[in-house]
């Protein structure tokens, strides 16, 4: 039971009830379309007159459209309702340290257009580049009514100020992306940590998570991020920066992380860790430090995965080591939070058949006192979970439950 905060609350008004009912009907249409008004009344438990009033308003605002007539043996034939996917669109932006992608999707999260460009290391230069591209993107699609722009970032975002607090793998601190993007586009902009966005994508778009109240999305890329859903809500903490398990130290004597700590989980299980390990064992134990740090000498994670698929022994060793340390981190999440499901997002999921048994063995070894009930599954990377998550940030503004007391 959620306790009412008597120092800061909103009483329920008739407007609150109308807002909640509207969102329920809109989301039922989104998930059950094509659906009739009678079906909406049955599914929602609302009076038919209330459903008719809400659907007429949604039709007037062009959120929904009417489709074909249904067939009944007698009585008035029902008219089926759909989301107006031709009218509205959402822009999603996925920022990664090397590459940023902008995509346009309809309200069903079906992609219409996208473009990618190199992420500039300078935050101010990047913002100028991004806003210019967003303006062109909007101008190029004049028939679309844009509901907003969602941005997923590889770092923690303050839930109050909406500023990027710190992105270790970008080297950015206290960056305000929301204000300049809103000024440049005139659209609602929501900024969120990439792992949190992926967690939202799971509960909004993935049938595997339908009705699930607790899960963790783990993004494995240049670093490691965790987005946590508990009791159906995104866990944010006091300022929105909860869930930094990628920077929990597994070894205080381990390698220095960009966050300033030593031996963080992502120093052993991220793409960057795998690349550095491959370079180390390929060049030999006596390779010079500058060789390991020289980006031009490093393969990509795709290169290593491809080599492991071809049976390259060193690549296989690195991928299996990565799987082991993913298991170490997952054991921390399972023992501490015990989610129903952990969803893994990233290139490493291509090697799932190889690393899944390793992960299970690590979990069983580290959690011997009780059976591991948490399902650990790979995401479908072709569905672009980070981009879909950025779109969920906007979608939940219209379809999600409003904040009340």
N, C-alpha and C positions, 0 to 999 in steps of 0.2 A: 504494500500500500504506500502510495506517495503522500508524504506529509505536506499539508498546506503551509507555506511560508507566510506567517501572519505579519511579517514586517514588510512584505512586498507581494501583493496579490491583486488579481483582477476579479471582480465579481461577475457572475454569469448574467448577461443581459439578453434580451430578445435578439439583438444583433449577433451576439456570440453563437446562439443556437442556429440562426440562419446561416452563419459562416460555416459552422461545422457541418450542417446538413448539405450545404452546397458542395463542400469539398468531398463529402461521402458520395454524393451522386456523381460528381465529376470523375472521381477515381473508379467508381463502379462502371461507368461508361468506358473509361480507359482500359480496364482489365477484362470486362465482359462483352465488349462490343462484338457484333451488333446486339443491341439489347433494347427491349421495349419499355415504355413507361410502366406497364403493369409488372414487368420483371423487376424494375428498379424499386417499385413499392414493396414487392415481396422480399427482395434481397435486403433492403434497408430497414424495413419495418415502419417506414413513414407512410402517412396518409397519401392516397392517390392525388388529392388536391394539392398537397405540399409538393409532391414530385412534379406535377404538371406546372406549378408556379416556377419551380427551380429550372426545369428543362426549358420553359419558354424564355426565361432570362438568359440561359446559356445559349440558346438559339439566336436571340437578339444580339448578344455579344460575339457571336460567331465562334464560340468555343466548340460547339457541336453542330452536326448536320443531320438531317433526316434522310434515311435511305428507303429501301423497298418496303412494301406492305407485307406483313406476315399473313399466314393462312390459318384460319380457325373454322371449324365446322359451322359455327353460327356466331352471331354477334358482330360487333365492330372489329374490323381488322386492325391489328396493332401496326404502328409505324416504328421501324427500327432506327435507333440512334447510334451515331458514330462520333468519334473525335474528328474535328475539322483539321486533318493533318495537312491540307493544302494551304491553310491560312497561317498557322503559327509555326515558328521555328525557334530552336534554342542553339546558341553558339557555345561550344565547349572548347576550352584551351587546356592542353596538357603540356606543362613545362617540365623539361628534363635538362640536366646539366649540359648536354650536347645538342639536343634538338627539341624544338617546340612545335606542336601540331595544333592547328585551328580546324575545327570541324563544325558543320551545320547539320542539325538533325531535326526531324519533325517530332511531334509530341509522343510518338511511339518509339523514339530513340533509334529511328532508322536514318542512317547517314545519307545526306544529300550531296555534300561537297566537303572537301578538306584540302589543306595545304600544310607543308612543313617547312621550317627554316631553322637555321643555326641559332642557338641560344648565345647571345653575347654575354661575356663575363661581367661587363659593367651593367649594373641594374638600371641606371638611368638611360643608357643607350638602348638596352633591351626594351624598356617600357615605351620609348619613342617608336622603336621598330614595330612592336606589337600593336600599339594603338593605330599606327598608320595602316597596318595590314588589316586590322579589324574594320576600320573605316571603309577600306576598299572592298572587303568581304561583304559588308552590309550593302554598299552601293551596288554591288554586282548582282544582288538578289532583291530587286525592288518589289517583287510580288509577295514577299514574306513579311509577316508581322513578327518581329523578334520579341520574345518574352523576356530575354535576358542573356547574360553571359556568365557561365560558370568557369572558374579557373582552378585547376588542381596543381599544387606546388609540392616540390620535394623538400618540405620543411614544415615547421609548426606555425600555425596561424592563430593570432590572438582573437578569440571569439567576440570580444567587445570592440576593439579598435579595427579589426579586420586586417591588421598589418601582418606581414610575414615577419615573425620574430627572429628566426634563425634558420638558414638553410645551409648546413655544413658543406654539402657537395657543390653548392653554388658559390659559397663564400659571401652570402648576403646576410645582413642583419637589419632589422627595423625598416623594412621596405614597404611603402604604401603603394600597392598596385591598383587597389579599388578606386581611389579618388580620380587619378588621371584617366583611367579607362572609362569611368562613368562620364567624366567631362567630355571626353573625345567622342563618345558614341551616343550619349543620352539614354543609355540602357541600364537597367538593374544589373549590378555585378556582384557575384558571390565568390569569395576566395576560400579555398579549403586545402588542407593537407591531402596529398595524393592517396595515402592509405585510407583516410577517412572517406574520401570520395569513392574509393573502390568498395568500401563497406556499404555505403549508400547504394551504389550500383547493384550490389548483390540483393539487397532487400527490395529494390524498386523494379529490377528488370530480370532477375534470374529465378526461374521456376524452382530450382533446387533449394532456394532459400525461402520459398513461399510460406508465410506464416511463422517463420523462425524468429524467435525473440532474442537470441544471443548467438553471435558469431564474431570471428576476428578475421579481417582481411590483412594479409601480410604481403607487402610489395617488396620484391627482391629485385633491385636494380643497382644503381651506383652505390646506394646505401640500402638500409632495410627500414621499412615503416610498418606500423601496425595501426589499423583502424578497428575500433572495438564497439560492437553493438551489444548493449545489455538491456534487458527488459524492453526491447524494441526501440531503444533510443541510442543515439551516438554518444559514447562516453567522451566528455570534453575536459573534465576537471575544472579547477577554479578559473582558469583563463583560456581554456580551449586547447591547451598544449599537452593534454594527457595522452599516454600511449607511446612514449618514446622508448620502447623496448629495444629498438635497434642500437640505442646508446647506453644500454645496461652493460656494465663491464663483466665479462666472463673470466678475465684474467688481468689483475691489476699490474702485472709485469709484462703484459702483452704490448703489441705495437701501438704507437700513438695515433689516435683518431683525430679527424678534422674538428670534432667537437671539443677537443682538449683533454678528453679522458684517454685512458689506456685500455686496450683489450676489449673494446666494445663488441657486441654481437656482430655488427656489420663488418668488423675487421676480419671476421672469419668466414662469414656466410654470404656476403654480397657478391655481385658481379665483379666489383673492384678487387675484392679479396681473392677471387678465383683467378683473375687476370694476373695479379701480382705473384700469386703462388706458382702459376704456370711459367711465368718468366723466370722465377727463382730456380725452379727445378730444371728448367731447360738450359739456363746459362750455367748452372752448377752452383754449389754452395759457396764458391769463392767469387761469384760475380760481383762486380762493383756496384755500390748502392746507386750511383748515377745511372747505370744501365737499367736498373729496375724502375727508376723514376722517369726515364725518358719515354714519353708517350709514343714517339715514333717507332720505338722498338716493341711496343706492346700489341698483342693481338686483341681482337674484340671478344666479347663473350660468345657471339655467334660463331667466331672462328674456332673457339675451344669446343663448343658444343658439336660443331661439324666434325672436328678431329676425333672427338670421343665416339661419335656415331660410326666413324671409319675404323675404330679400334685402336687409335693412337694411345699407347699405354700411359703416357704422362698426362694427356688430356683426361683420360678415364680416371686416373688417380685424383686429379684436381676436382672433377665433378663429384666423385664419391666423397671427397673430403668436404666439399660444399654441402652435400646431403647430410653428412654426419653433423656438421655444425648447425644446419637448419633444424635437425632433430633436437640438438641441445637447447636451442632457443624455444622450440615448440614445447619442450618439456616444462620450461619455465611458464609459458602461457597456460598450458593445461593444468599444471599444479596450482597456479595462482588464480586463474579465472574460470577454468573448467567450462569452456564454451561448447556448444553443441557441434560447431563446425569451425574449422580453420580453412580459409580459402587462400591459396598461394597464387600470386600474380607475378609474372615476369618470364623472361626467356628461359629460365631454368626448368619451367614446366615441360619444355620439349624433351627433357631427359627424365620424365616422371617415372617411367618403367624401371629405370636404373636406380633412382634415388628413393623411391617410395619404400622398398624393403629396408633400406638403411635407416630411414627416418623411423619406421616402426620399431626396429631393433633398438635404437637409441631410446625411444620413449619407454619401451618395456623394461630396459635396463635401468633407466633413471627413475621410473615410477613403479617399483615392484610391488608396492603395498596394495594397489587397487588396479582393476582393469581400466585401460584407456578407452573411454566412451566417445571421445571427441573424434568426429570424422575429419580427416585432413585430405583435401581435394585440390586439384589444380584448376585454375580458371581457364576459360576458353579465351586464349589470348587474341584470337582473330576477332573477338567481339569488342576489343578495345575498352577494357574495363575502366582505365583511367579517364578516357574521354566520356564514356557513359556516366561515370561518377560525377564529372564536372557538370554534365547536363542534369543529373539528379538534384544538384544543388538548386537549380532553378525550378525544376519540376515540383519539388516538395513545397515551394512557396505557394503554389496554386492547388496542389493535390494533397499535401500533408495535413495532419491535424494541427490546428492553430494552437499557440501557447495560451493557456488559461491560468487558473490559480495554481 
